[in-house]
Amino acid sequence: MTAPYAGTPFDLTGKVALVTGGSRGLGARIGLGLARAGADIVVASRDLDSCRHQAERITAETGRAALPYGVHVGHWAELPGLVDAAYERFGRIDVLVNNAGMSPVYDTLESVSEELFDKVIGVNLKGPFRLSALVGARMAAGAGGSIVNVSSGVGVRPRAGVLPYAAAKAGLNNLTVGLAHTYGPSVRCNAVVCGTFLTDVSRHWDPEAFAARAATFALRRGGQPEEIVGTVLYLASAASSFTTGALITVDGGQP
């Protein structure tokens, strides 16, 4: 396999990246992108079969090793096992991408159940907090590393209809800055503040309603999943060696 980034600051050869929500959507693209830059990948999500399929794809397309691992990132007690499995297989984690997320729809704010609220906070904020603590401490005690949180523009500009998710992402933005100070100088932590990407979830959207909304974006369209990879690779690699505690917006110019 060719190594397109060999000899550049984006080269991840010899590195290991753990990507949550890594079996589909943005996470699948991120894992492939980091593998193409030379990293071995831990593919983590709730669906172990999907993780296995994605791990096989990564190895087939890039030649890099990939470990599938089934885990619910919102379940605190499951996360040490994920980290231990990664270290047992590869001996290290150099990049943690907290990508797993969820934003279930609801009819009205007062109809939001405690179960739904807790689930959204668990996956989008509690999980990244716990994983970052587990991995960040080991990174800081070793050779350092990079934590990349996949956030959302609604964490900065909340909209009706996604308020629990927006609150969780606002917390993730805050956590990003705090982690940069907690585990610096050897561990950097940054966030990608995402706009609207056209993943498998977008198939269920009202196309006319989305077209009207996209018309207000500077680029007049939603993003393709592969369009997040360059920013994550920058933050994961030595190319961003003086970037930490940053929230980098990738949203096509959403107002």
N, C-alpha and C positions, 0 to 999 in steps of 0.2 A: 504494500500500500504506500502511496506517496504521502509525504508529510508537508503540506502546503505552507505551514508556519515555521518549519524548522529554521533555527538560526535567527528568528525574529522575537521581539518581546512578547508576542502572542503564543509562543510555543509552550505547550503543556506536556511535552514528552516527559514521562516518568512521574507525572502527577496523577492523583486520584480525585475524582469529583463525585459527590453524592448529590443526586437530584431527586427531591421529593415531587410527587405528582409526575413522575418521570416516564410514565407509560403511554401518555397520550397528550394531545394539545401542545401548549407551549413547552411543557416539560420534555416531551419526546424530542422536539426540535432542539432544545437546549442540550440535552444529552448527546445527540448526534453531533451537534456543532462542537462541543467540547472534546468529543472523541476524535473528530477530524483534526483537531488541533493537537492531538497526541495523548489525551488523558484516558485512563481507564475509568469506567463509570459504574456507580452503584445506582441501579434503577429501583426506586422505591415508590410504591403506591398501594392502595387497598386491594387491588386485583392482582394476585400473584401470577395468574396465567398471562395477563397483559404485560406484566413486568418481564416474564420469561420471553414473550414474543419480541418485545422491544430490545431486550438484551441480545437476543439472537440477531436481530437486525443490525444493531450497533457493531457487533463482531463481524458480521458478514460484509458490511459496507465499509468499515474502517480498519478492521484487523485488531482493534483494541479489545481488551478483556472487559466483560460486563457482568456484574452480579445482580440478579433479580432478587428483590426482597419485598414480601407482602407486609404492610404495616398501615395502621391508621394513625396518622400524625397527630390527631386530636386526642389520642389515648396516651397519657403521660407514661404509664408503666411499660408501654411497648417500645419506647424510643431507645432505652439503653441497649436492648437486644439488636436493634438496627445498627447502632454505632459499633457495638462489639463485633458484629458479623463483618462489617466493612474492614475493621482493623485486623480481624483474623484472616480475611482473604488477602488484603493488600498491604497491611502493615502501616497504613497511614490514610489520612484524609487531608487533602490540600485545599479543596474547594467544597464548600457547602452551598447548595442552591436551594433555598426555602421557597419552592414554587407551588406546592400543593395549596389549593384554595377551593372555596365553594361559596356560592351566593344564591341560595334558594329563593324562589319568588314567594310573595305573600300578598294577600288581598288588601289588607289595611294594616297600619302599624299596630293597632290594638289587637289584631288577630295573631300577632307573632307570639308563638308559644315559648315558654322557658326552654324547652328542649331544642327548638330551632335556634334560639339565640345562643345557647350554650354550645351547640354544634358549630355554628359559624365562628364564634370566638375561639373555640378549641382548635379548629383546623387552621384558621388564618392567623392566629396570634399565639395561642398557648403552645401549639406545636413548634413553631419557629423559635419561641423563647427557650423551650426545653432543649431542642436539638442544638441551638446555638450555644447554650451553656455547656452541654455535654461535649460537643465537638470543639468549640472555641477554647475551652480549658486545655484540651489535649493538643490543639494546634499551638497554643501559646507556650506550653511546656516543651514543645518539640521545635520543628523547623518553621513554624508560623503557617499562615494560610490566608484564605479569602472567603468571607461569607457574603453571599449575594441574596438579598431578599427580593422576591417578586411582589411588588406592591401594586397599587391602583390609583388612578387619578381621583377616584371618589374619596380616597383618604384625605385628599386636600380640598376637593370641591364636591362635598356630599350631595347626592340626589335622592329625592323621594323614591321609595321602592327598593332601596338597597342599604338602608341605614345601619343594620347590624354589621353588614360587610364593610361599609364605609368606616364605622367606628373601629373595627378590627384592623383595617389597613392603616388608619391614622395611628393606632397603637404600634403597628409594625414599623411605620416611619420613625416614630419616636424611639422604638427599640433599636433601630439601625444606628442612630447616632450614639445611643448609650453603649451599645456593644463595641463600637469603634473605640470609645474611650476605655472601656473595661478591659479589652484584650489587646489594645495597642501597646507597643508599636509593632509587634511581629504579626499581628492578625489585623487585617483590614475588613471593614464591614460597610457595604453600600446597598442601596436599593434601586431597582428599576421601577419607576412609577409608570405603569402601563396604561395606555388608552384602550380602545376597543380593537381586539384582535379577532380575526375570523377563524375560530377553531370549530370543532365539531358542535359545540354548544350553540353557535350562531345559526345552525340549520333550523333551529326552532323559533327564530325571531320572525317578526312581521317584516318582510322585505321592504315594503313601502315606508313603514315607520323608520326603519334604519336608514334608508336612502335619504329621507328628509333630515335626519339627524346628521348623517355623514356630510351632507351639503354644507354644514356649518364648520367642518374641519378644514384646516388650511390645505391638506392634501386631498380633501373631498372623497375619502374612502376609509375603510377599516384596514387594519394591518394584517399582513400574512404572517403566520406563525414563525417562519424563518427570519422575519425582520427583527425579532428580538435577540437573535443569536449574537450579532456583532457587539451589542452593548454588554451582554453577559460575558462574552469572551474577553472583552476589554477589562471588565471588573475582576474576572477570575485570574487574569494573567499579570505578568510583570509590566505590561503596557500601562497599567494604572497604579504603579508603585507609589505615587504620591497622592492617591485619591482614596479617602476614607471618610465615613460619616456623610456621604453624599447621597442625595436623592436625584436620580437622573431620569428625566421625563422622556418617554418614548410613546407618543400618542398621536402622531400625525397632525399636531397643531390643533388640539381640541380647545374650544373656548371655555 
